[in-house]
Amino acid sequence: MNAECMHLACMPNLTIRNVPEDLHQALKERAKRNRRSLNQEAIAELAAFGELPAEPNTIAILARERMQNAGNEIDALRKKMPRFLTAEEIDAAKTYGRR
């Protein structure tokens, strides 16, 4: 990218036509929840995929793999814990130093 294109006006544009109403509404709601514009939310959603795979089913497979990896990481962290905290220990930790 040259020095003249370091501002937003030189960024490429993408127009998406015939978006199903329910998908459009869901994206608008997510944008509002995340305090972003509809455009910013669409970019964030697309960026989450990195390079889009050729087949739509591949997206679902990649998402399942990511979830499985996250689950494995959580399981590994749980195994490092000597035990779960009791409700009383959690309450004590919440109030510790507040008196």
CNS distance restraints for C-alpha pairs under 8 A (distance, minus, plus):
assign (resid   1 and name CA) (resid   5 and name CA) 6.29 0.50 0.50
assign (resid   1 and name CA) (resid   6 and name CA) 7.25 0.50 0.50
assign (resid   2 and name CA) (resid   6 and name CA) 7.03 0.50 0.50
assign (resid   5 and name CA) (resid   9 and name CA) 7.38 0.50 0.50
assign (resid   5 and name CA) (resid  10 and name CA) 5.00 0.50 0.50
assign (resid   5 and name CA) (resid  11 and name CA) 7.58 0.50 0.50
assign (resid   6 and name CA) (resid  10 and name CA) 7.13 0.50 0.50
assign (resid   7 and name CA) (resid  11 and name CA) 7.56 0.50 0.50
assign (resid  19 and name CA) (resid  23 and name CA) 6.80 0.50 0.50
assign (resid  19 and name CA) (resid  24 and name CA) 6.29 0.50 0.50
assign (resid  20 and name CA) (resid  24 and name CA) 6.21 0.50 0.50
assign (resid  21 and name CA) (resid  25 and name CA) 6.07 0.50 0.50
assign (resid  22 and name CA) (resid  26 and name CA) 6.09 0.50 0.50
assign (resid  23 and name CA) (resid  27 and name CA) 6.14 0.50 0.50
assign (resid  24 and name CA) (resid  28 and name CA) 6.20 0.50 0.50
assign (resid  25 and name CA) (resid  29 and name CA) 6.20 0.50 0.50
assign (resid  26 and name CA) (resid  30 and name CA) 6.16 0.50 0.50
assign (resid  27 and name CA) (resid  31 and name CA) 6.04 0.50 0.50
assign (resid  27 and name CA) (resid  38 and name CA) 6.95 0.50 0.50
assign (resid  27 and name CA) (resid  41 and name CA) 7.16 0.50 0.50
assign (resid  27 and name CA) (resid  42 and name CA) 7.34 0.50 0.50
assign (resid  28 and name CA) (resid  32 and name CA) 6.21 0.50 0.50
assign (resid  28 and name CA) (resid  38 and name CA) 5.81 0.50 0.50
assign (resid  29 and name CA) (resid  33 and name CA) 6.16 0.50 0.50
assign (resid  30 and name CA) (resid  34 and name CA) 6.10 0.50 0.50
assign (resid  30 and name CA) (resid  41 and name CA) 7.39 0.50 0.50
assign (resid  31 and name CA) (resid  35 and name CA) 5.87 0.50 0.50
assign (resid  31 and name CA) (resid  36 and name CA) 4.90 0.50 0.50
assign (resid  31 and name CA) (resid  37 and name CA) 5.86 0.50 0.50
assign (resid  31 and name CA) (resid  38 and name CA) 5.60 0.50 0.50
assign (resid  31 and name CA) (resid  40 and name CA) 7.67 0.50 0.50
assign (resid  31 and name CA) (resid  41 and name CA) 5.26 0.50 0.50
assign (resid  32 and name CA) (resid  36 and name CA) 6.10 0.50 0.50
assign (resid  32 and name CA) (resid  37 and name CA) 7.32 0.50 0.50
assign (resid  34 and name CA) (resid  41 and name CA) 7.94 0.50 0.50
assign (resid  36 and name CA) (resid  40 and name CA) 5.76 0.50 0.50
assign (resid  36 and name CA) (resid  41 and name CA) 5.97 0.50 0.50
assign (resid  37 and name CA) (resid  41 and name CA) 6.14 0.50 0.50
assign (resid  38 and name CA) (resid  42 and name CA) 6.19 0.50 0.50
assign (resid  39 and name CA) (resid  43 and name CA) 6.25 0.50 0.50
assign (resid  40 and name CA) (resid  44 and name CA) 6.14 0.50 0.50
assign (resid  41 and name CA) (resid  45 and name CA) 6.13 0.50 0.50
assign (resid  42 and name CA) (resid  46 and name CA) 6.17 0.50 0.50
assign (resid  43 and name CA) (resid  47 and name CA) 5.95 0.50 0.50
assign (resid  44 and name CA) (resid  48 and name CA) 6.18 0.50 0.50
assign (resid  45 and name CA) (resid  49 and name CA) 7.16 0.50 0.50
assign (resid  46 and name CA) (resid  50 and name CA) 7.08 0.50 0.50
assign (resid  49 and name CA) (resid  59 and name CA) 7.98 0.50 0.50
assign (resid  52 and name CA) (resid  59 and name CA) 7.58 0.50 0.50
assign (resid  53 and name CA) (resid  58 and name CA) 6.16 0.50 0.50
assign (resid  53 and name CA) (resid  59 and name CA) 6.60 0.50 0.50
assign (resid  54 and name CA) (resid  58 and name CA) 7.46 0.50 0.50
assign (resid  55 and name CA) (resid  59 and name CA) 7.38 0.50 0.50
assign (resid  56 and name CA) (resid  60 and name CA) 7.26 0.50 0.50
assign (resid  57 and name CA) (resid  61 and name CA) 6.42 0.50 0.50
assign (resid  58 and name CA) (resid  62 and name CA) 6.07 0.50 0.50
assign (resid  59 and name CA) (resid  63 and name CA) 6.13 0.50 0.50
assign (resid  60 and name CA) (resid  64 and name CA) 6.15 0.50 0.50
assign (resid  61 and name CA) (resid  65 and name CA) 6.21 0.50 0.50
assign (resid  62 and name CA) (resid  66 and name CA) 6.19 0.50 0.50
assign (resid  63 and name CA) (resid  67 and name CA) 6.22 0.50 0.50
assign (resid  64 and name CA) (resid  68 and name CA) 6.09 0.50 0.50
assign (resid  65 and name CA) (resid  69 and name CA) 6.11 0.50 0.50
assign (resid  66 and name CA) (resid  70 and name CA) 6.15 0.50 0.50
assign (resid  67 and name CA) (resid  71 and name CA) 6.11 0.50 0.50
assign (resid  68 and name CA) (resid  72 and name CA) 6.16 0.50 0.50
assign (resid  69 and name CA) (resid  73 and name CA) 6.25 0.50 0.50
assign (resid  70 and name CA) (resid  74 and name CA) 6.25 0.50 0.50
assign (resid  71 and name CA) (resid  75 and name CA) 6.16 0.50 0.50
assign (resid  72 and name CA) (resid  76 and name CA) 6.17 0.50 0.50
assign (resid  73 and name CA) (resid  77 and name CA) 6.30 0.50 0.50
assign (resid  74 and name CA) (resid  78 and name CA) 6.18 0.50 0.50
assign (resid  75 and name CA) (resid  79 and name CA) 6.26 0.50 0.50
assign (resid  76 and name CA) (resid  80 and name CA) 6.65 0.50 0.50
assign (resid  77 and name CA) (resid  81 and name CA) 6.82 0.50 0.50
assign (resid  85 and name CA) (resid  89 and name CA) 5.96 0.50 0.50
assign (resid  85 and name CA) (resid  90 and name CA) 6.50 0.50 0.50
assign (resid  86 and name CA) (resid  90 and name CA) 6.36 0.50 0.50
assign (resid  87 and name CA) (resid  91 and name CA) 6.17 0.50 0.50
assign (resid  88 and name CA) (resid  92 and name CA) 6.08 0.50 0.50
assign (resid  89 and name CA) (resid  93 and name CA) 6.14 0.50 0.50
assign (resid  90 and name CA) (resid  94 and name CA) 6.28 0.50 0.50
assign (resid  91 and name CA) (resid  95 and name CA) 6.42 0.50 0.50
assign (resid  92 and name CA) (resid  96 and name CA) 5.83 0.50 0.50
assign (resid  95 and name CA) (resid  99 and name CA) 7.53 0.50 0.50
